[in-house]
Structure formats: structure tokens, C-alpha cells
Amino acid sequence: MNTSYLGNSIRRNRKMLDLTQEQLAELLDVSSHYVYELEQGTKLPSLATLVTMAEIFHVGIDSLLSPRDDTSVAGDELENLLKGLTPNERTGLCRVLKGLMPNLRL
């Protein structure tokens, strides 16, 4: 298992949810130092902790454990951003994106 990837994955998902290490530790019922060690790749989480993290991050366990391509990561980030929007904000965002699409094509 690539502990460095797992640590980076935990950090990335935590930051996407705008959580501190202390807040994540509280949700996991562990110490903030343990979360730090997980993110550094010096500790491996138990299966129960891994399952809880996946639930908190709204991702599959496999996405925490194995590298994915950038489009999957970007898709997860977009999904997390959209969760916090109201229906009106989503509609407005769709209009903005439709206007930008011709300029995004490479």
C-alpha cells in the first residue's frame, strides 16, 4: 500500500471539505496528532477508521487507497463544490459555464 498516496488523499479530501486536522480527528474520534501522522504517511488507519473517513469525504475507500487520474480528482472536487450551492446558484453557475465552454476547448 502506498502510504504517501493515502496521506495525500486524506489531506486533499479534508481540505476540500474545509476541515482542519482537529475537526477531522473529532469526527473520527482520534487525536489530531494521529490525523497528522496519517497525512504524513507514517501511520496506516484501521479498517474502521478508513470506512469512516470514506463516509465523511463521500468517496469510496478505493479512491482513498489508489491513485486515480486527474479528471477523477477534479470531478470529486466539483461535486463537493456543488453540494453547497442552492438550486438558483447551480442554475447561475450552469449559465456561466455554458458561456465559458467555447474558451475551454483546447
N, CA and C of each residue as an Amber inpcrd file, in Angstrom:
protein
   318
   0.8450000  -1.1770000   0.0000000   0.0000000   0.0000000   0.0000000
   0.8890000   1.2380000   0.0000000   0.5220000   2.2160000  -0.8010000
   1.2730000   3.4490000  -0.9010000   0.7970000   4.4150000   0.1860000
   1.5170000   4.4510000   1.3130000   1.0920000   5.2950000   2.4370000
   1.1980000   6.7760000   2.1080000   2.1230000   7.1210000   1.2280000
   2.2680000   8.5200000   0.8250000   1.0240000   8.9640000   0.0420000
   0.5630000   8.1180000  -0.8840000  -0.6460000   8.4650000  -1.6370000
  -1.8370000   8.5690000  -0.6970000  -1.9760000   7.6050000   0.2030000
  -3.0970000   7.6220000   1.1440000  -3.0810000   8.9080000   1.9690000
  -1.9150000   9.2880000   2.4700000  -1.8010000  10.5080000   3.2550000
  -2.2040000  11.7370000   2.4610000  -1.7250000  11.8140000   1.2190000
  -2.0890000  12.9430000   0.3620000  -3.5790000  12.9450000   0.0520000
  -4.1340000  11.7760000  -0.1340000  -5.5640000  11.6510000  -0.4110000
  -6.3990000  12.1280000   0.7810000  -5.9890000  11.7460000   1.9680000
  -6.6930000  12.1810000   3.1830000  -6.6200000  13.7010000   3.3010000
  -5.4340000  14.2440000   3.1110000  -5.2420000  15.6960000   3.2040000
  -6.0960000  16.4290000   2.1640000  -6.0500000  15.9640000   0.9160000
  -6.8080000  16.6030000  -0.1700000  -8.3090000  16.5860000   0.1200000
  -8.8220000  15.4440000   0.5320000 -10.2540000  15.3390000   0.8240000
 -10.6430000  16.1850000   2.0340000  -9.7850000  16.2130000   3.0420000
 -10.0570000  17.0340000   4.2300000 -10.1440000  18.5040000   3.8480000
  -9.2020000  18.9410000   3.0320000  -9.1790000  20.3460000   2.6260000
 -10.3480000  20.6960000   1.7140000 -10.7840000  19.7430000   0.8750000
 -11.9420000  20.0050000   0.0130000 -13.1900000  20.2590000   0.8460000
 -13.2570000  19.6400000   2.0200000 -14.4000000  19.8540000   2.9140000
 -14.1440000  21.0010000   3.8910000 -12.9980000  21.6520000   3.7220000
 -12.6190000  22.7880000   4.5690000 -12.5960000  22.4020000   6.0440000
 -12.0120000  21.2250000   6.3200000 -11.8640000  20.7460000   7.6950000
 -10.4230000  20.9090000   8.1450000 -10.2260000  21.2410000   9.4020000
  -8.8850000  21.2290000   9.9880000  -8.5700000  19.7940000  10.3980000
  -7.3010000  19.5420000  10.7020000  -6.9360000  18.2200000  11.2110000
  -7.6710000  17.9400000  12.5180000  -7.8360000  18.9650000  13.3260000
  -8.5280000  18.8080000  14.6090000 -10.0020000  18.4380000  14.4010000
 -10.6350000  19.0800000  13.4330000 -12.0480000  18.7790000  13.1650000
 -12.2140000  17.3620000  12.6320000 -11.3330000  16.9570000  11.7230000
 -11.3940000  15.5910000  11.2050000 -11.1480000  14.5950000  12.3280000
 -10.1850000  14.8880000  13.1840000  -9.8930000  13.9970000  14.3080000
 -11.1220000  13.8270000  15.1930000 -11.8390000  14.9110000  15.4270000
 -13.0440000  14.8360000  16.2560000 -14.1030000  13.9530000  15.5950000
 -14.2720000  14.1080000  14.2850000 -15.2490000  13.2820000  13.5640000
 -14.8640000  11.8040000  13.5780000 -13.5620000  11.5390000  13.5730000
 -13.0650000  10.1600000  13.5720000 -12.8970000   9.5860000  14.9710000
 -13.0120000  10.4430000  15.9820000 -12.8000000  10.0570000  17.3760000
 -11.3680000   9.5480000  17.5800000 -10.4240000  10.3190000  17.0280000
  -8.9990000  10.0370000  17.1960000  -8.3100000  11.3530000  17.5520000
  -7.0130000  11.2990000  17.8240000  -6.2780000  12.5190000  18.1440000
  -5.8950000  13.2650000  16.8630000  -5.6950000  14.5520000  16.9960000
  -5.2710000  15.3430000  15.8380000  -3.8570000  14.9330000  15.4080000
  -3.0380000  14.4980000  16.3470000  -1.7050000  14.0240000  16.0010000
  -1.7870000  12.7690000  15.1290000  -2.7530000  11.9180000  15.3970000
  -2.9440000  10.7080000  14.5870000  -3.3260000  11.0980000  13.1590000
  -4.2000000  12.0930000  13.0060000  -4.5660000  12.5610000  11.6680000
  -3.3230000  13.1080000  10.9660000  -2.5120000  13.8570000  11.7010000
  -1.2560000  14.3660000  11.1510000  -0.3870000  13.2040000  10.6520000
  -0.2530000  12.1670000  11.4610000   0.5660000  11.0120000  11.0800000
  -0.0130000  10.2940000   9.8580000  -1.3340000  10.2060000   9.7730000
  -1.9600000   9.6040000   8.5930000  -1.6170000  10.4080000   7.3490000
  -1.7360000  11.7240000   7.4530000  -1.4640000  12.5870000   6.3060000
   0.0140000  12.5700000   5.9180000   0.8890000  12.3520000   6.8730000
   2.3260000  12.2610000   6.5910000   2.7040000  10.8970000   6.0110000
   1.8010000   9.9370000   6.1160000   2.0720000   8.5990000   5.6120000
   2.8910000   7.7510000   6.5630000   2.9720000   8.1560000   7.8370000
   3.7480000   7.3820000   8.8030000   2.8910000   6.3850000   9.5800000
   1.5790000   6.5200000   9.4830000   0.6430000   5.5770000  10.1250000
  -0.3800000   5.1280000   9.0970000  -0.8920000   3.9310000   9.2980000
  -1.9960000   3.4150000   8.4820000  -3.2500000   3.3820000   9.3380000
  -4.3810000   3.7920000   8.7800000  -5.6120000   3.7500000   9.5670000
  -6.1380000   2.3240000   9.6740000  -6.9110000   2.0960000  10.7170000
  -7.6070000   0.8090000  10.8310000  -8.6920000   0.7790000   9.7570000
  -9.2140000  -0.3960000   9.5030000 -10.2910000  -0.5220000   8.5190000
 -11.4960000   0.3130000   8.9400000 -11.8210000   0.2970000  10.2170000
 -12.9670000   1.0790000  10.7110000 -12.7480000   2.5750000  10.4730000
 -11.5370000   3.0640000  10.7250000 -11.2310000   4.4740000  10.5020000
 -11.2780000   4.8050000   9.0160000 -10.7850000   3.9180000   8.1940000
 -10.8130000   4.1110000   6.7480000 -12.2520000   4.2040000   6.2340000
 -13.1090000   3.3340000   6.7290000 -14.5260000   3.3510000   6.3330000
 -15.1760000   4.6610000   6.7700000 -14.9060000   5.0860000   7.9910000
 -15.4800000   6.3350000   8.4930000 -14.9870000   7.5250000   7.6800000
 -13.6920000   7.5450000   7.3400000 -13.1580000   8.6330000   6.5170000
 -13.8430000   8.6790000   5.1570000 -14.0180000   7.5300000   4.5430000
 -14.6830000   7.4850000   3.2390000 -16.1100000   8.0370000   3.3430000
 -16.7960000   7.7220000   4.4230000 -18.1490000   8.2490000   4.6320000
 -18.1260000   9.7620000   4.8230000 -17.1880000  10.2540000   5.6120000
 -17.0680000  11.6970000   5.8510000 -16.7700000  12.4330000   4.5470000
 -15.8630000  11.8640000   3.7370000 -15.4420000  12.5010000   2.4980000
 -16.3960000  12.2360000   1.3320000 -17.3690000  11.3420000   1.5370000
 -18.3260000  10.9710000   0.4780000 -17.6010000  10.3990000  -0.7410000
 -16.6460000   9.5170000  -0.4710000 -15.9000000   8.8500000  -1.5410000
 -15.8300000   7.3590000  -1.2230000 -15.4470000   6.5830000  -2.2060000
 -15.2320000   5.1630000  -1.9750000 -13.8680000   4.9310000  -1.3430000
 -13.7500000   3.8530000  -0.6070000 -12.4670000   3.5170000   0.0180000
 -11.3810000   3.3930000  -1.0410000 -11.7200000   2.8370000  -2.1910000
 -10.7260000   2.6610000  -3.2540000 -10.1250000   3.9800000  -3.6960000
 -10.9190000   5.0500000  -3.6750000 -10.3750000   6.3430000  -4.1030000
  -9.3910000   6.9110000  -3.0850000  -9.5070000   6.4990000  -1.8360000
  -8.5350000   6.9230000  -0.8340000  -7.2310000   6.1380000  -0.9580000
  -7.3390000   4.8970000  -1.4060000  -6.1800000   3.9980000  -1.4050000
  -5.3640000   3.9920000  -2.6780000  -5.9790000   4.2370000  -3.8230000
  -5.2400000   4.0670000  -5.0710000  -5.2890000   5.3150000  -5.9320000
  -4.1830000   5.5830000  -6.6160000  -4.1290000   6.7600000  -7.4900000
  -5.1650000   6.6870000  -8.6000000  -5.6970000   7.8470000  -8.8930000
  -6.6490000   7.9700000  -9.9900000  -6.1440000   9.0660000 -10.9040000
  -6.7520000   9.1650000 -12.0620000  -6.3210000  10.2270000 -12.9610000
  -6.8710000  11.5770000 -12.4900000  -6.3260000  12.6410000 -13.0330000
  -6.6970000  13.9900000 -12.6050000  -8.1580000  14.3100000 -12.8440000
  -8.7680000  13.6990000 -13.8680000 -10.1680000  14.0010000 -14.1360000
 -11.0610000  13.4790000 -13.0190000 -10.7020000  12.3520000 -12.4220000
 -11.4890000  11.8300000 -11.3000000 -11.3740000  12.7380000 -10.0890000
 -10.1700000  13.2070000  -9.8310000  -9.9490000  14.1030000  -8.6930000
 -10.7080000  15.4010000  -8.9120000 -10.6250000  15.9490000 -10.1270000
 -11.3380000  17.1800000 -10.4400000 -12.8470000  16.9710000 -10.3260000
 -13.3220000  15.8170000 -10.7410000 -14.7530000  15.5140000 -10.6330000
 -15.2070000  15.4780000  -9.1820000 -14.3970000  14.8870000  -8.3170000
 -14.7250000  14.8540000  -6.8920000 -14.7580000  16.2660000  -6.3170000
 -13.7880000  17.0760000  -6.7180000 -13.7280000  18.4400000  -6.2050000
 -14.9430000  19.2460000  -6.6700000 -15.3130000  19.0930000  -7.9360000
 -16.5040000  19.7840000  -8.4410000 -17.7620000  19.3260000  -7.7130000
 -17.8730000  18.0350000  -7.4800000 -19.0320000  17.5010000  -6.7800000
 -19.1450000  18.1050000  -5.3820000 -18.0240000  18.2010000  -4.6790000
 -18.0400000  18.7850000  -3.3340000 -18.4080000  20.2640000  -3.3720000
 -17.9380000  20.9760000  -4.3890000 -18.2910000  22.3950000  -4.5200000
 -19.7810000  22.5720000  -4.8000000 -20.3310000  21.7130000  -5.6320000
 -21.7430000  21.8240000  -5.9990000 -22.6840000  21.4980000  -4.8530000
 -22.2550000  20.6590000  -3.9350000 -23.1110000  20.2610000  -2.8180000
 -23.5690000  21.4540000  -1.9970000 -22.7370000  22.4810000  -1.9040000
 -23.0640000  23.6180000  -1.0610000 -23.8830000  24.6980000  -1.7530000
 -24.2240000  24.4990000  -3.0220000 -24.9520000  25.5240000  -3.7620000
 -26.4600000  25.3230000  -3.6940000 -27.1740000  26.4350000  -3.6970000
 -28.6360000  26.3910000  -3.7770000 -29.0200000  26.0870000  -5.2210000
 -30.2680000  25.6930000  -5.4710000 -30.6950000  25.4620000  -6.8600000
 -30.5030000  26.6930000  -7.7470000 -30.7740000  27.8790000  -7.2250000
 -30.5790000  29.1010000  -8.0200000 -29.1080000  29.3250000  -8.3430000
 -28.2310000  29.0500000  -7.3720000 -26.7990000  29.2000000  -7.6080000
 -26.3120000  28.1950000  -8.6480000 -26.8540000  26.9930000  -8.6090000
 -26.4790000  25.9800000  -9.6100000 -26.8990000  26.4210000 -11.0050000
 -28.1030000  26.9780000 -11.1200000 -28.5890000  27.4620000 -12.4040000
 -27.6810000  28.5690000 -12.9320000 -27.3220000  29.5010000 -12.0580000
 -26.4270000  30.5820000 -12.4580000 -25.0670000  30.0680000 -12.8840000
 -24.5550000  29.1030000 -12.1520000 -23.2610000  28.5190000 -12.4810000
 -23.3100000  27.8190000 -13.8390000 -24.3900000  27.1340000 -14.1170000
 -24.5460000  26.4710000 -15.4220000 -24.4940000  27.4960000 -16.5500000
 -25.1480000  28.6370000 -16.3680000 -25.1180000  29.6950000 -17.3940000
 -23.6900000  30.2000000 -17.6080000 -22.9720000  30.4070000 -16.5210000
 -21.5890000  30.8840000 -16.6220000 -20.7350000  29.8510000 -17.3470000
 -20.8770000  28.5770000 -16.9660000 -20.0760000  27.5240000 -17.5970000
 -20.3790000  27.3940000 -19.0830000 -21.6430000  27.5050000 -19.4490000
 -22.0060000  27.4360000 -20.8730000 -21.3350000  28.5590000 -21.6560000
 -21.2360000  29.7280000 -21.0510000 -20.5560000  30.8390000 -21.7080000
 -19.0550000  30.6260000 -21.8240000 -18.4780000  29.9180000 -20.8670000
 -17.0370000  29.6860000 -20.8730000 -16.6070000  28.5010000 -21.7470000
 -17.5110000  27.5850000 -21.9970000 -17.1510000  26.3380000 -22.6870000
 -16.3920000  26.5460000 -24.0070000 -16.7990000  27.4600000 -24.8630000
 -16.0350000  27.6100000 -26.1100000 -14.5700000  27.9990000 -25.8710000
 -14.3070000  28.7000000 -24.7940000 -12.9390000  29.1270000 -24.4880000
 -12.1180000  28.0490000 -23.8000000 -12.7620000  27.0100000 -23.2830000
 -12.0580000  25.9400000 -22.5720000 -11.5610000  24.8490000 -23.5100000
 -12.1010000  24.7720000 -24.6990000 -11.7130000  23.7240000 -25.6370000
 -10.2940000  23.9690000 -26.1340000  -9.4790000  22.9290000 -26.0260000
  -8.0740000  23.0540000 -26.4720000  -7.8680000  22.3720000 -27.8000000
